[in-house]
């Protein structure tokens, strides 16, 4: 798949195999996958997303390999009766079905009629030693205008309709008209890059918004930033807010998906309605104008991640699942 992950895995000497569909794979997919699974001597298969499970479940069944399935979002599933039926089949077929948020589990239980006991919630986790508070550094300064002395905001996510960076740009335009000395860094890439570039030009925001593209050094950009913003219309359980919270930033995010499970408004972050530029602009002002409030949000955010969303906690939870499956399937 495109993106940074293949490079990251390669740097860690982890082999990758491309599952992109070709004509041959569509015709002989299960047999080819079966051969690959057996050849790799796989003891357990952990599949992310139901559509991928659909493509490999037959091969795993033939090879008698136990399967853990994790689902991260519901948008595609909610729009497809076939995928909803696949979810029901998967919940009965796999050894363990997990979701990354209670919000997502509730959807499967209430809307797809999957038994509650069939789903385990294991939230995403963050490496809290890598994503940690720190001073403004050279990596961040390289992205700022020369001698910039204002407030720096950052948003991390694919440039897509779901992330709704357009509303964020409207909020930034409002703040600029108020005379605010701010600079927004948008990290990520996607199909809306060109429309966003046009919107930045139209709103005369070139001097205070920078499209940084996809980057593998987000953990180095976050320290020293004044606030993190996520303006999504819909979400599952975004890693980006966990990373920002771990870095000790005040986080402003929309009240969608699993986000309210992590952020308690006014305590460890600020929640705003989606597609509401006024509320978003007001929340940004609140954080930038009250340093004590912002500092308390950031401190509690870090504690929240350390206590509930560390990579160690997630690793331990999945390790227990894997071990229990091996105990039930010793061969």
C-alpha positions in Angstrom: 0.0 0.0 0.0 1.2 3.6 -0.6 2.3 5.8 2.3 5.0 5.7 5.0 4.3 2.3 6.6 6.1 0.1 4.0 9.3 2.2 4.6 8.9 2.1 8.4 8.5 -1.7 8.3 11.4 -2.1 5.9 13.6 0.0 8.2 12.7 -2.5 11.0 13.5 -5.5 8.9 9.8 -6.6 8.8 8.8 -8.2 5.6 5.8 -6.8 3.7 3.5 -8.5 1.1 1.3 -6.6 -1.3 -2.4 -7.6 -1.2 -3.5 -5.2 -3.9 -6.0 -6.9 -6.2 -4.9 -8.0 -9.7 -6.8 -10.1 -12.3 -4.8 -13.2 -11.3 -5.4 -12.5 -7.6 -9.2 -12.1 -8.2 -9.3 -15.5 -9.9 -7.0 -17.4 -7.6 -6.9 -15.2 -4.5 -7.8 -17.9 -1.9 -5.3 -20.4 -3.3 -2.5 -17.8 -3.6 -3.1 -16.5 -0.1 -3.3 -20.1 1.2 0.1 -20.9 -0.3 1.6 -17.7 1.1 0.2 -18.3 4.6 1.5 -21.9 4.7 4.8 -20.9 3.2 5.3 -18.2 5.8 4.5 -20.7 8.6 2.1 -18.2 10.2 0.7 -19.2 13.5 -1.8 -16.4 13.9 -3.3 -13.8 11.5 -4.3 -10.4 12.8 -6.4 -8.6 10.2 -7.3 -5.0 10.3 -10.7 -4.0 8.6 -13.5 -6.2 7.5 -13.0 -5.8 3.8 -9.5 -7.2 4.1 -10.8 -10.1 6.2 -13.2 -10.9 3.3 -10.2 -11.3 1.0 -8.3 -13.7 3.2 -10.7 -15.6 5.5 -11.0 -18.5 3.1 -7.2 -19.0 2.9 -6.9 -18.7 6.7 -9.7 -21.3 7.1 -8.0 -23.7 4.7 -4.7 -23.2 6.5 -6.4 -23.7 9.9 -4.8 -20.4 11.1 -6.6 -18.6 14.0 -7.6 -15.0 13.2 -7.9 -11.8 15.2 -10.0 -9.1 13.4 -9.8 -5.4 14.4 -12.1 -2.8 13.0 -11.2 0.9 13.2 -14.1 2.7 11.6 -17.7 2.3 10.4 -18.1 4.8 7.6 -17.7 2.3 4.7 -19.6 -0.4 6.6 -22.6 1.8 7.4 -23.0 2.4 3.6 -22.9 -1.2 2.5 -25.3 -4.0 3.3 -22.8 -6.5 2.0 -20.1 -5.3 4.5 -22.6 -5.3 7.3 -23.4 -9.0 6.5 -19.6 -9.6 6.4 -19.3 -8.1 9.8 -21.9 -10.5 11.2 -20.1 -13.5 9.5 -16.8 -12.3 10.8 -18.0 -12.0 14.4 -18.9 -15.7 14.3 -15.9 -16.9 12.3 -12.8 -15.2 13.8 -11.2 -16.2 17.1 -11.5 -12.6 18.4 -13.2 -9.5 17.1 -11.9 -6.2 18.5 -12.8 -2.6 17.9 -10.7 0.5 18.8 -13.5 2.3 20.6 -16.7 1.7 22.7 -18.4 4.0 20.2 -17.6 1.5 17.4 -18.6 -1.5 19.5 -21.9 0.1 20.3 -22.5 0.6 16.5 -21.9 -3.1 15.8 -24.1 -4.2 18.7 -27.0 -1.9 18.1 -27.0 -1.4 14.3 -25.4 -4.7 13.0 -26.9 -6.9 15.8 -23.6 -8.5 16.7 -23.8 -10.0 20.3 -22.1 -7.7 22.8 -20.0 -10.5 24.2 -18.5 -11.1 20.7 -16.6 -7.8 20.6 -13.7 -6.7 22.7 -12.6 -3.0 22.9 -8.9 -2.4 22.8 -8.2 1.3 22.1 -5.2 2.6 20.1 -2.1 3.3 22.0 0.9 5.7 21.8 4.6 5.3 22.6 4.7 7.9 25.4 8.5 7.9 25.4 8.6 9.0 21.7 5.6 11.4 21.9 6.5 13.5 24.9 6.5 17.2 26.0 9.5 19.3 25.1 10.6 22.7 24.0 10.3 24.2 20.5 13.0 22.6 18.4 14.8 23.1 15.1 12.5 20.7 13.2 9.5 22.9 14.0 11.3 26.2 13.4 12.3 25.1 9.9 8.6 25.2 9.0 7.9 28.6 10.5 8.3 32.0 8.8 11.6 33.7 9.6 11.6 35.3 13.1 8.0 34.2 13.7 7.0 35.1 17.3 3.3 34.3 17.3 1.3 31.2 18.3 1.7 28.0 16.4 -1.2 25.6 15.7 -0.9 22.1 14.2 -3.3 19.6 12.7 -2.4 16.1 11.6 -4.5 14.0 9.3 -5.1 13.0 5.7 -6.4 15.9 3.5 -9.9 14.4 3.0 -13.5 15.4 3.2 -13.8 13.5 6.4 -11.1 15.5 8.2 -12.8 18.8 7.1 -9.8 21.1 7.0 -12.0 23.5 5.1 -13.8 24.4 8.3 -10.5 24.8 10.1 -9.3 27.3 7.4 -12.5 29.3 7.9 -11.8 29.5 11.6 -8.2 30.6 10.9 -9.5 33.3 8.6 -11.8 34.6 11.4 -8.8 34.7 13.8 -6.6 36.5 11.2 -9.3 39.2 10.7 -9.2 39.7 14.5 -5.5 40.5 14.2 -4.3 37.3 15.7 -0.6 36.4 15.0 -1.0 32.7 14.4 0.5 30.1 12.1 -1.2 26.8 11.2 0.8 23.7 10.1 -1.3 21.1 8.3 0.5 17.8 8.2 -0.8 15.2 5.8 -1.6 14.6 2.2 -4.6 13.5 0.2 -7.1 14.2 -2.6 -8.1 17.6 -1.1 -4.6 19.1 -1.2 -5.3 21.2 -4.4 -8.7 22.4 -3.2 -7.1 23.4 0.1 -4.3 25.2 -1.7 -6.9 27.1 -3.6 -8.9 27.9 -0.4 -5.7 29.2 1.3 -5.1 31.5 -1.7 -8.7 32.7 -1.8 -8.8 33.4 1.9 -5.4 35.2 1.7 -4.0 32.8 4.3 -0.6 32.0 2.5 1.3 33.9 5.2 -0.2 31.9 8.1 -1.0 28.4 6.8 1.5 25.8 5.7 0.8 22.5 4.0 3.6 20.3 5.3 2.6 17.1 3.4 3.1 13.6 4.8 5.8 13.4 7.4 7.4 10.7 9.5 8.7 13.1 12.1 5.4 14.3 13.7 6.8 13.4 17.1 9.5 16.0 16.6 7.0 18.7 15.4 4.6 18.5 18.2 6.8 19.7 21.1 6.7 23.4 21.4 3.4 23.8 19.4 0.8 25.9 21.2 -2.3 23.8 20.4 -3.4 20.8 18.3 -6.6 20.9 16.3 -8.7 18.1 14.7 -11.7 19.4 12.8 -13.1 16.0 11.5 -16.7 15.5 10.5 -16.4 11.8 11.4 -13.8 9.7 13.1 -13.2 6.2 14.6 -10.6 6.6 17.2 -7.9 8.9 15.9 -4.2 8.3 16.8 -3.4 11.9 16.1 -5.1 13.2 19.2 -3.5 10.6 21.4 -0.1 11.6 20.0 -0.8 15.3 20.6 -2.0 14.6 24.2 1.0 12.5 24.9 3.2 15.4 23.7 1.5 17.5 26.3 -0.5 19.8 24.0 -3.9 21.3 24.6 -6.2 19.5 22.1 -9.2 21.0 20.4 -11.3 18.3 18.6 -14.8 17.8 17.2 -17.2 15.8 19.2 -17.5 12.9 16.8 -16.8 9.1 16.8 -14.7 7.8 19.7 -13.1 11.2 20.5 -15.4 11.9 23.5 -14.2 8.6 25.1 -10.7 10.2 25.4 -11.4 14.0 25.7 -13.5 15.3 28.5 -14.5 18.8 27.6 -12.7 21.5 29.6 -10.7 18.9 31.6 -8.1 17.3 29.3 -9.1 19.1 26.0 -11.9 21.0 24.3 -14.7 19.5 22.3 -16.6 21.5 19.7 -19.4 20.6 17.3 -18.3 19.4 13.8 -18.5 21.9 10.9 -18.8 24.8 13.2 -16.1 27.4 12.4 -17.3 29.8 15.1 -17.1 27.3 17.9 -13.7 26.2 16.6 -12.4 29.8 16.5 -13.7 30.5 20.0 -12.0 27.3 21.4 -8.7 28.3 19.8 -9.0 31.8 21.4 -9.8 30.3 24.7 -6.6 28.2 24.7 -4.4 30.9 23.3 -5.6 33.6 25.7 -5.6 31.6 28.9 -2.1 30.1 29.4 -3.0 28.6 32.8 -6.1 26.9 31.4 -4.1 25.6 28.4 -1.3 24.3 30.6 -3.8 22.4 32.8 -5.4 20.8 29.7 -2.0 19.7 28.4 -0.9 18.3 31.8 -4.2 16.3 32.2 -4.0 15.2 28.6 -0.6 13.6 29.1 -1.8 11.9 32.2 -4.8 10.5 30.4 -2.7 8.9 27.7 -0.1 7.6 30.2 -2.8 5.9 32.3 -5.1 4.6 29.6 -3.7 4.7 26.1 0.0 3.8 26.3 1.4 1.4 23.7 2.4 -0.9 26.6 -1.2 -1.2 27.7 -2.3 -2.0 24.1 0.5 -4.5 23.6 -0.4 -6.3 26.9 -4.1 -6.5 25.9 -3.3 -8.1 22.5 -0.7 -10.3 24.0 -3.3 -11.8 26.4 -5.6 -12.4 23.4 -2.9 -14.1 21.4 -1.8 -16.3 24.3 -5.4 -17.4 25.0 -5.9 -18.3 21.4 -2.6 -20.3 21.4 -3.7 -22.1 24.5 -7.0 -23.1 22.9 -5.2 -24.0 19.6 -1.9 -25.6 20.8 -1.1 -27.1 17.4 
